[in-house]
């Protein structure tokens, strides 16, 4: 594109304005037909912007020399505006009338601009908007104009929760492994994700318990630090929402990187967490326009400093582990990443970029994936004291059986089916990945539910929607843990249970079992109920002998554990 534009600058500046505008319009059409219609890499966003700025900077002095200062600036602006108008007009006409997805229903503005993704996520509730679209337009909805992967791509939203991950089931039914995904060709990145998963586990699925036990101790250490923190506060208000986040992130640091972030002891969020929160806000704000994130890394856009700061800290964390890999090897997740990276024939981590990017993904994904179910799980337990009573009955004989002052995950997995069901049901209603990662159709296209989907199209399924679909669950919007134990008739199709976007991490926050068990055993007491106080406290349940109570607060900054009065 730049060669065409620079050629125009060199040869057309002395032409009359109408001729220059006509030439600029032709270059606008060429830019779309030869470049932007094939745009496959969002990382080029800054280069594209700089090229256009360079062309404008070169046009202006040439026009000033030819027409004088006043008219020259006017002609420059007119010519550049003509180019941009022609370019965007060509893009819009193509998307509306000639795009391969033009026959699929969907919102008008989703066909025209990728800014629609930003609009629907204006309140951070894109998953709810997707659910509304599926009810309005049917099983296939066009939610994007085009995406930055392959030539002439589009994006479709599908209501079927099964095709992304056939065989997905609750945790207790998946510990013996998962059947191969027959739709693997739909996502070329899926093979790499499986390789990453293998690098994390490093053990066959029938030895999964050994892998879990190897990382139990750091999890247990974080739990005990939190219990000590509650003792230290001695009845003062404790923000449970904050500490759920701190616990999750500290566990991620120790299990993933053998690093103690110290958030629980300090009682405040680390700089890493602040960076991650800023990154998530940025991602929510830009919606389906990831090129803005790439652009922000090289600009002064809001959040750019936090994004750069997060990546720098993550790189330093990986660099430190690389130095210690040979002299002080650690049994953490990154250990296996580095081991694969340094091997003669890597299976997943071929470059340092792979190692750094997936390490960043652990920091972002693992902490948030654990924090969300922990928070929502106790919210539901507050409202269901009978379930709390049943859980305590189930957990009491397991306490101190094979782990002093606590629980062993293996014991909970074998002998605590209700706790397992509580976590699974919470993950069904409040899974961290409300919208599934897109998977690309093969170049020749495919037929899905009797509908032909063209090639190189991104298919996105809304986990939020099919977890709440009567097609798969009875009373889908109700929290009923027994659907996974004594009431299997409430699950119409187990394959629709898919709490995470990809296979990595599909253990539904298994590492949280010990946390749930200890908190329920040590604090929660059934039968004392919860109460409302004006409009401030939304839900409240009294916890145990330390005179502490859970409370979810509607006011910003409130909420958590509070002494009853």
RALIN-V702683 format. One record per residue. N is the residue number from 1. NEAR is the number of other C-alpha atoms within 10 Angstrom. Layout:
n=(N;N)
near=(NEAR;NEAR)
This chain:
n=(1;2;3;4;5;6;7;8;9;10;11;12;13;14;15;16;17;18;19;20;21;22;23;24;25;26;27;28;29;30;31;32;33;34;35;36;37;38;39;40;41;42;43;44;45;46;47;48;49;50;51;52;53;54;55;56;57;58;59;60;61;62;63;64;65;66;67;68;69;70;71;72;73;74;75;76;77;78;79;80;81;82;83;84;85;86;87;88;89;90;91;92;93;94;95;96;97;98;99;100;101;102;103;104;105;106;107;108;109;110;111;112;113;114;115;116;117;118;119;120;121;122;123;124;125;126;127;128;129;130;131;132;133;134;135;136;137;138;139;140;141;142;143;144;145;146;147;148;149;150;151;152;153;154;155;156;157;158;159;160;161;162;163;164;165;166;167;168;169;170;171;172;173;174;175;176;177;178;179;180;181;182;183;184;185;186;187;188;189;190;191;192;193;194;195;196;197;198;199;200;201;202;203;204;205;206;207;208;209;210;211;212;213;214;215;216;217;218;219;220;221;222;223;224;225;226;227;228;229;230;231;232;233;234;235;236;237;238;239;240;241;242;243;244;245;246;247;248;249;250;251;252;253;254;255;256;257;258;259;260;261;262;263;264;265;266;267;268;269;270;271;272;273;274;275;276;277;278;279;280;281;282;283;284;285;286;287;288;289;290;291;292;293;294;295;296;297;298;299;300;301;302;303;304;305;306;307;308;309;310;311;312;313;314;315;316;317;318;319;320;321;322;323;324;325;326;327;328;329;330;331;332;333;334;335;336;337;338;339;340;341;342;343;344;345;346;347;348;349;350;351;352;353;354;355;356;357;358;359;360;361;362;363;364;365;366;367;368;369;370;371;372;373;374;375;376;377;378;379;380;381;382;383;384;385;386;387;388;389;390;391;392;393;394;395;396;397;398;399;400;401;402;403;404;405;406;407;408;409;410;411;412;413;414;415;416;417;418;419;420;421;422;423;424;425;426;427;428;429;430;431;432;433;434;435;436;437;438;439;440;441;442;443;444;445;446;447;448;449;450;451;452;453;454;455;456;457;458;459;460;461;462;463;464;465;466;467;468;469;470;471;472;473;474;475;476;477;478;479;480;481;482;483;484;485;486;487;488;489;490;491;492;493;494;495;496;497;498;499;500;501;502;503;504;505;506;507;508;509;510;511;512;513;514;515;516;517;518;519;520;521;522;523;524;525;526;527;528;529;530;531;532;533;534;535;536;537;538;539;540;541;542;543;544;545;546;547;548;549;550;551;552;553;554;555;556;557;558;559;560;561;562;563;564;565)
near=(16;13;9;12;20;17;11;17;20;12;10;18;25;15;13;12;19;12;14;24;21;15;17;26;21;15;22;26;21;18;21;20;15;13;13;18;17;16;19;16;13;18;16;14;17;18;11;15;11;12;16;17;12;14;17;18;12;16;24;21;17;19;24;18;12;15;18;13;13;10;13;21;18;16;22;24;15;17;24;21;15;20;24;18;16;22;22;14;15;17;21;17;12;19;22;18;12;11;18;18;25;16;11;14;18;22;15;13;16;22;25;18;19;20;16;22;20;19;17;20;20;14;10;16;12;21;19;16;14;25;19;13;21;18;13;13;14;15;16;21;25;25;27;26;28;28;23;19;17;19;17;21;25;27;23;24;25;21;23;21;25;19;19;26;23;19;21;23;21;25;20;16;13;15;15;13;12;15;11;10;14;11;16;18;15;24;19;13;12;17;13;14;16;16;15;21;17;18;23;19;17;14;13;12;16;10;13;15;14;15;15;16;13;12;18;19;14;19;21;21;14;24;24;17;17;21;15;14;17;17;12;11;10;14;16;14;18;23;19;21;22;20;23;20;23;27;27;26;30;26;29;27;22;21;23;21;22;20;15;16;20;18;23;27;17;11;16;14;17;17;15;19;21;13;21;23;17;19;21;14;13;21;19;20;19;20;20;23;20;18;16;20;21;18;19;20;17;12;14;10;13;11;21;20;18;20;21;16;16;22;18;12;15;19;19;13;16;20;13;12;20;18;11;13;17;10;8;10;14;17;15;20;22;25;21;20;23;19;17;19;20;16;11;9;10;16;16;20;24;15;11;14;11;14;20;20;13;18;21;20;13;19;20;20;18;21;24;20;22;25;23;21;25;24;20;18;20;23;18;17;20;24;15;17;19;14;20;22;17;13;22;19;13;18;21;13;10;18;19;12;13;13;13;9;11;21;23;22;23;17;16;21;16;10;15;19;19;20;23;22;21;25;24;28;24;24;26;28;22;19;24;22;21;24;21;21;18;19;23;25;23;19;13;9;15;15;10;11;10;7;9;10;22;18;20;23;27;26;24;24;27;24;32;26;25;23;24;18;19;15;15;21;22;17;13;19;13;11;17;19;21;17;18;24;15;12;11;14;13;17;19;13;16;18;18;27;26;30;31;24;20;17;17;16;18;18;16;24;21;19;20;23;21;21;22;18;24;21;16;22;20;16;17;26;19;22;13;12;16;17;13;11;9;7;9;14;16;16;20;24;28;24;24;17;10;13;16;24;24;27;30;23;18;13;11;6;10;18;23;21;25;22;17;15;6)
